[in-house]
């Protein structure tokens, strides 16, 4: 027996709208990270959810109909950005015009203010705390519902202000705020799980490589030291200029191999023996002063904004090694010069050091490969520098988060638990 849409109750129609939105979110996180055109999927799924919600509205008493289209629309704007938001808005208005009826005028009056506010908040939305994101998203959904309520009561053909109507619109507003909260909670939770999965994979690689490094580094280092010594002895003998050049090149390559082995040893067991409480801000300032000459040669300006008393626990020398490695990478990522921002702040018991460049940037796939042995975006890089940095920060009970946009630049955020001054 076939069931007609009109035979479903209002509750069943509401649950179907919610199911449509939840399915779109789950589909995105199940295939989005592996999908080549992830940005396309980030627009297509909210658009599909929005259109399906409009195609299957919720019928209530008095012939009034509504749907949850505002939820996927706001998600597409806040998480997708300006282009996604404008495209989704156009699709929504166009489809509502195609459906016809008096509800189209309500759409034209109620949606523009909410869309404008959402577009204004896009730039800062990703930097907000998780709970603040929930409040922003739910607030925008509630704003749209309130505008609809005011138009319904005080418009040219306003409905009577009765107890029944007031209770309905209170539920109407509450439902939209709650549905947006649930959708954003699901998105943030799945996003956090995705990041945790990447972090677990990176940790497993670190442990595997640590065992490998510990087992072979010393064995390889000894014969290299012997070979280098004999090379130096032969170079001291009277040889012609061309042979001296070859000896010099061979010694340089042996030194390069020695440096790689040293990174392996640091990776296997970072020099974290001298653990103490120190000011991360002071170490950042020292590293920036060291790197400033290298930055000047490459026409890069380093700006420094560091809060006071950013106390953390660890080895200052290895922490400086992490900072120097990331700052150096940021400088080299800007071949035509630019500005490198180094920021330091305290947030919810955590010290956050952010290093932001205006360089070539990376795709999400490239970002996910950072910390992989022998993966590097630099032609002569080995990838061991960043791998060692991840390892050192991990031993300090911290994390390194990387966000990047191709052609726009990259941001490394080092988060380490803060320590009180004893």
C-alpha positions as CSV (number, residue, x, y, z in Angstrom):
1,X,0.0,0.0,0.0
2,X,1.4,3.4,-0.9
3,X,1.4,6.2,1.6
4,X,0.5,9.7,0.4
5,X,2.4,12.6,1.8
6,X,-0.7,14.3,3.1
7,X,-1.6,11.2,5.2
8,X,1.5,11.7,7.4
9,X,1.0,13.5,10.6
10,X,2.8,16.8,11.3
11,X,5.2,15.1,13.7
12,X,6.1,12.5,11.1
13,X,6.7,15.2,8.5
14,X,8.9,17.1,11.0
15,X,10.9,14.0,11.7
16,X,11.3,13.5,7.9
17,X,12.7,17.0,7.6
18,X,15.2,16.4,10.4
19,X,16.1,13.0,8.9
20,X,16.9,14.7,5.6
21,X,19.2,17.2,7.3
22,X,21.0,14.5,9.4
23,X,21.5,12.3,6.3
24,X,23.1,15.1,4.4
25,X,25.6,15.7,7.3
26,X,26.4,12.0,7.6
27,X,26.9,11.5,3.9
28,X,29.3,14.5,3.8
29,X,31.5,13.1,6.6
30,X,31.4,9.6,5.3
31,X,32.7,10.4,1.8
32,X,33.7,14.1,2.0
33,X,37.3,13.6,3.2
34,X,38.0,11.2,0.4
35,X,36.2,13.1,-2.3
36,X,38.3,15.0,-4.7
37,X,35.9,17.9,-5.1
38,X,35.0,18.3,-1.4
39,X,33.9,21.9,-1.9
40,X,31.4,20.8,-4.5
41,X,30.0,18.3,-2.1
42,X,29.8,21.0,0.7
43,X,27.4,22.9,-1.6
44,X,25.5,20.0,-3.2
45,X,24.4,18.3,0.0
46,X,23.0,21.4,1.8
47,X,21.3,22.3,-1.4
48,X,19.7,18.9,-1.7
49,X,18.6,18.9,1.9
50,X,17.2,22.4,1.6
51,X,15.2,21.5,-1.6
52,X,13.9,18.2,-0.1
53,X,12.7,20.1,3.1
54,X,10.9,22.6,0.9
55,X,9.4,19.8,-1.3
56,X,8.0,18.0,1.8
57,X,6.8,20.7,4.1
58,X,5.2,20.2,7.5
59,X,1.4,20.7,7.6
60,X,-0.1,22.1,10.7
61,X,-3.6,23.2,11.8
62,X,-5.3,25.9,9.7
63,X,-3.5,24.9,6.5
64,X,-0.2,26.6,7.5
65,X,2.9,24.9,6.1
66,X,6.5,25.4,7.1
67,X,9.8,23.5,6.7
68,X,13.4,23.4,8.1
69,X,15.1,24.8,5.0
70,X,16.8,27.5,7.1
71,X,18.9,24.8,8.8
72,X,20.9,23.5,5.8
73,X,21.0,27.1,4.4
74,X,22.7,28.4,7.5
75,X,25.0,25.4,7.7
76,X,26.0,26.0,4.1
77,X,26.8,29.7,4.7
78,X,28.6,29.4,8.1
79,X,30.7,26.3,7.2
80,X,30.9,26.8,3.4
81,X,31.7,30.5,3.1
82,X,30.5,33.4,1.0
83,X,30.3,31.7,-2.4
84,X,28.5,28.7,-1.0
85,X,26.1,30.9,0.9
86,X,25.2,33.1,-2.0
87,X,24.7,30.1,-4.3
88,X,22.5,28.3,-1.8
89,X,20.4,31.5,-1.2
90,X,19.8,31.9,-4.9
91,X,18.8,28.2,-5.2
92,X,16.4,28.5,-2.3
93,X,14.7,31.7,-3.5
94,X,14.5,30.3,-7.1
95,X,12.9,27.1,-6.0
96,X,10.5,28.9,-3.7
97,X,9.4,31.1,-6.6
98,X,8.9,27.9,-8.7
99,X,6.6,26.4,-5.9
100,X,4.5,29.6,-6.0
101,X,1.9,30.6,-3.4
102,X,1.8,33.5,-0.8
103,X,4.7,31.9,1.1
104,X,7.1,33.4,-1.5
105,X,6.5,36.9,-0.3
106,X,7.2,35.7,3.3
107,X,10.5,34.2,2.0
108,X,11.5,37.5,0.5
109,X,10.9,39.4,3.7
110,X,12.2,37.0,6.3
111,X,15.4,35.5,4.7
112,X,17.5,38.5,3.6
113,X,18.3,39.8,7.1
114,X,19.4,36.4,8.3
115,X,21.5,35.7,5.2
116,X,23.2,39.1,5.6
117,X,24.0,38.5,9.2
118,X,25.3,34.9,8.5
119,X,27.6,36.2,5.7
120,X,29.0,38.9,8.0
121,X,29.8,36.2,10.6
122,X,31.5,33.8,8.1
123,X,35.0,35.3,8.4
124,X,35.2,34.9,12.2
125,X,32.9,31.8,12.6
126,X,35.7,29.1,12.3
127,X,37.7,30.8,15.0
128,X,34.9,30.7,17.5
129,X,34.7,28.2,20.4
130,X,32.4,25.3,20.0
131,X,29.7,26.5,22.3
132,X,29.8,29.9,20.8
133,X,29.3,28.4,17.4
134,X,26.1,26.7,18.7
135,X,24.8,30.0,20.1
136,X,25.5,31.8,16.8
137,X,23.9,29.2,14.6
138,X,20.9,28.7,16.9
139,X,20.6,32.5,17.2
140,X,20.4,33.0,13.5
141,X,17.7,30.2,13.1
142,X,15.8,31.8,16.0
143,X,16.1,35.3,14.3
144,X,14.5,33.9,11.2
145,X,11.7,32.2,13.1
146,X,11.0,35.5,15.1
147,X,10.9,37.5,11.8
148,X,8.3,35.0,10.4
149,X,6.4,35.2,13.7
150,X,6.2,39.1,13.6
151,X,5.2,39.1,9.9
152,X,2.5,36.5,10.6
153,X,1.0,38.5,13.5
154,X,1.5,42.1,12.3
155,X,1.7,41.7,8.5
156,X,-1.0,43.1,6.1
157,X,-3.0,39.9,6.6
158,X,-1.9,39.2,10.1
159,X,-3.4,36.3,12.1
160,X,-5.3,36.9,15.3
161,X,-3.3,37.1,18.5
162,X,-4.8,34.2,20.4
163,X,-3.4,31.9,23.0
164,X,-3.3,29.0,20.5
165,X,-1.5,31.0,17.9
166,X,1.0,32.3,20.5
167,X,1.8,28.8,21.7
168,X,2.2,27.6,18.2
169,X,4.8,30.3,17.3
170,X,6.7,29.8,20.6
171,X,7.0,26.2,19.6
172,X,7.9,27.2,16.0
173,X,10.8,29.4,17.2
174,X,12.0,26.9,19.8
175,X,12.0,24.1,17.2
176,X,14.2,26.0,14.8
177,X,16.7,27.0,17.4
178,X,16.8,23.4,18.8
179,X,17.1,21.8,15.3
180,X,20.0,24.1,14.4
181,X,21.7,23.3,17.7
182,X,21.4,19.5,17.1
183,X,22.6,19.8,13.5
184,X,25.7,21.9,14.5
185,X,26.4,19.5,17.4
186,X,26.4,16.6,15.0
187,X,28.7,18.5,12.6
188,X,31.2,19.6,15.3
189,X,31.3,16.1,16.9
190,X,31.9,14.4,13.5
191,X,34.5,17.0,12.6
192,X,36.3,16.4,16.0
193,X,36.2,12.6,15.4
194,X,37.7,13.1,11.9
195,X,40.5,15.1,13.4
196,X,41.1,12.5,16.1
197,X,41.3,9.8,13.5
198,X,43.9,11.7,11.6
199,X,45.8,12.4,14.8
200,X,45.7,8.7,15.8
201,X,47.0,7.7,12.4
202,X,49.8,10.2,12.7
203,X,50.6,8.9,16.2
204,X,50.8,5.3,15.0
205,X,53.2,6.4,12.2
206,X,55.3,8.3,14.8
207,X,55.5,5.2,17.1
208,X,56.4,2.9,14.2
209,X,59.1,5.2,12.9
210,X,60.4,5.8,16.4
211,X,61.1,2.0,16.8
212,X,62.6,1.9,13.4
213,X,64.8,4.9,14.0
214,X,66.0,3.6,17.4
215,X,67.0,0.2,15.9
216,X,69.0,1.5,12.8
217,X,70.2,5.0,13.5
218,X,73.2,4.1,15.7
219,X,74.2,1.3,13.3
220,X,74.2,3.6,10.3
221,X,75.8,6.5,12.1
222,X,79.0,4.6,13.1
223,X,80.2,3.7,9.5
224,X,79.3,7.1,8.3
225,X,81.5,8.7,10.9
226,X,84.4,6.4,9.9
227,X,83.9,7.2,6.2
228,X,83.8,10.9,6.8
229,X,87.0,10.8,8.8
230,X,88.9,9.0,6.0
231,X,87.5,11.5,3.5
232,X,88.9,14.4,5.5
233,X,92.3,12.7,5.7
234,X,92.4,12.1,2.0
235,X,91.3,15.7,1.4
236,X,94.2,17.0,3.4
237,X,96.7,15.4,1.0
238,X,97.9,17.2,-2.0
239,X,95.3,16.7,-4.6
240,X,94.3,18.8,-7.6
241,X,91.5,21.3,-7.5
242,X,88.9,19.0,-9.3
243,X,89.5,16.2,-6.8
244,X,89.2,18.6,-3.9
245,X,85.8,19.6,-5.2
246,X,84.6,16.0,-5.3
247,X,85.9,15.4,-1.8
248,X,84.1,18.5,-0.6
249,X,80.8,17.3,-2.2
250,X,81.2,13.8,-0.7
251,X,81.8,15.3,2.8
252,X,78.7,17.6,2.4
253,X,76.5,14.7,1.5
254,X,77.8,12.7,4.4
255,X,77.0,15.6,6.7
256,X,73.5,15.7,5.2
257,X,73.1,12.0,5.9
258,X,74.3,12.7,9.5
259,X,71.7,15.4,9.9
260,X,68.9,13.1,8.7
261,X,70.1,10.4,11.2
262,X,70.2,13.0,13.9
263,X,66.5,13.8,13.1
264,X,65.7,10.1,13.4
265,X,67.4,9.9,16.8
266,X,65.5,13.0,18.0
267,X,62.3,11.4,16.6
268,X,63.0,8.2,18.5
269,X,63.7,10.0,21.7
270,X,63.4,13.7,21.8
271,X,65.7,15.4,24.3
272,X,63.0,16.0,26.8
273,X,65.0,15.0,29.9
274,X,65.4,18.5,31.2
275,X,61.7,19.1,31.8
276,X,60.9,22.4,33.6
277,X,58.3,25.1,33.6
278,X,59.3,28.0,31.3
279,X,57.8,31.0,29.5
280,X,56.8,30.0,26.0
281,X,56.6,33.7,25.0
282,X,60.2,34.3,25.8
283,X,61.3,31.3,23.7
284,X,59.1,32.5,20.8
285,X,60.8,35.9,21.0
286,X,64.2,34.4,21.0
287,X,63.5,32.2,18.0
288,X,62.0,35.1,16.1
289,X,65.1,37.2,16.7
290,X,67.2,34.3,15.5
291,X,65.1,33.8,12.3
292,X,64.7,37.6,11.6
293,X,68.0,37.7,9.5
294,X,66.9,34.7,7.4
295,X,63.5,36.3,6.9
296,X,65.1,39.7,5.8
297,X,67.1,37.9,3.1
298,X,63.8,36.5,1.7
299,X,62.0,39.8,2.0
300,X,59.7,38.5,4.8
301,X,58.6,40.6,7.7
302,X,57.9,38.9,11.0
303,X,55.2,40.4,13.3
304,X,55.1,39.3,16.9
305,X,52.1,39.5,19.2
306,X,52.7,37.5,22.4
307,X,50.8,37.7,25.7
308,X,52.7,37.7,29.0
309,X,53.4,34.7,31.2
310,X,52.6,31.9,28.8
311,X,54.0,29.2,31.1
312,X,54.3,25.6,29.9
313,X,56.2,22.5,30.9
314,X,58.8,20.8,28.8
315,X,62.3,21.3,27.4
316,X,62.9,24.8,26.2
317,X,65.6,23.7,23.7
318,X,63.4,21.1,21.9
319,X,60.4,23.6,22.0
320,X,62.6,26.2,20.3
321,X,63.5,23.5,17.7
322,X,59.8,23.1,16.9
323,X,59.3,26.9,16.6
324,X,62.3,27.4,14.5
325,X,61.4,24.6,12.1
326,X,57.8,25.9,11.6
327,X,58.9,29.5,11.3
328,X,61.6,28.6,8.8
329,X,59.0,26.6,6.7
330,X,56.7,29.6,6.8
331,X,59.4,31.9,5.5
332,X,60.3,29.5,2.7
333,X,56.6,29.2,1.8
334,X,56.7,32.8,0.7
335,X,59.2,33.0,-2.3
336,X,58.0,36.5,-3.2
337,X,58.1,37.8,0.3
338,X,55.3,38.7,2.6
339,X,54.4,38.9,6.3
340,X,54.7,36.1,8.8
341,X,52.5,36.5,11.9
342,X,53.5,34.9,15.2
343,X,50.8,35.1,17.9
344,X,50.7,33.8,21.4
345,X,47.8,33.7,23.8
346,X,46.2,31.7,26.6
347,X,42.8,30.1,26.3
348,X,41.0,27.8,28.7
349,X,44.1,26.4,30.4
350,X,46.0,26.1,27.1
351,X,48.8,28.1,25.6
352,X,48.3,28.6,21.9
353,X,51.2,29.7,19.6
354,X,50.0,30.5,16.1
355,X,52.4,30.9,13.1
356,X,50.6,32.3,10.0
357,X,52.2,32.8,6.6
358,X,50.9,34.3,3.4
359,X,52.6,31.6,1.3
360,X,51.6,29.2,-1.4
361,X,49.3,27.2,0.9
362,X,48.3,23.6,0.7
363,X,45.3,21.5,-0.2
364,X,43.5,19.5,2.5
365,X,45.1,16.3,1.1
366,X,48.5,17.8,1.5
367,X,47.7,19.0,5.0
368,X,46.7,15.5,5.9
369,X,50.0,14.1,4.7
370,X,52.1,16.4,6.9
371,X,54.0,14.4,9.5
372,X,54.3,11.5,7.1
373,X,57.9,10.3,6.8
374,X,59.8,11.7,3.8
375,X,56.8,13.7,2.7
376,X,57.7,17.4,2.1
377,X,56.4,20.2,-0.1
378,X,60.0,21.4,-0.5
379,X,62.1,20.0,-3.3
380,X,65.0,19.0,-1.0
381,X,63.0,18.4,2.1
382,X,62.8,15.0,3.9
383,X,59.7,15.7,6.0
384,X,61.6,14.6,9.1
385,X,61.6,18.2,10.6
386,X,57.9,18.4,10.8
387,X,57.6,14.8,11.9
388,X,60.0,15.5,14.8
389,X,58.1,18.7,15.7
390,X,54.8,16.7,15.9
391,X,56.6,14.2,18.1
392,X,58.1,16.8,20.5
393,X,54.8,18.6,20.9
394,X,53.1,15.3,21.5
395,X,55.6,14.5,24.3
396,X,54.6,17.8,25.9
397,X,51.0,16.6,25.9
398,X,50.2,19.1,23.2
399,X,48.9,19.1,19.6
400,X,49.7,20.9,16.3
401,X,46.7,21.9,14.2
402,X,47.3,22.9,10.6
403,X,44.8,24.9,8.5
404,X,45.7,26.0,5.0
405,X,44.2,27.3,1.7
406,X,45.9,26.9,-1.6
407,X,47.3,30.3,-2.7
408,X,46.3,32.0,0.6
409,X,48.7,30.7,3.2
410,X,49.0,28.3,6.1
411,X,48.5,28.5,9.9
412,X,50.2,26.2,12.4
413,X,48.6,26.3,15.8
414,X,50.6,24.7,18.6
415,X,48.4,24.0,21.7
416,X,50.1,23.0,24.9
417,X,48.6,22.8,28.4
418,X,49.6,25.9,30.5
419,X,51.2,25.6,33.9
420,X,50.8,27.8,36.9
421,X,53.9,29.6,38.2
422,X,55.0,27.9,41.4
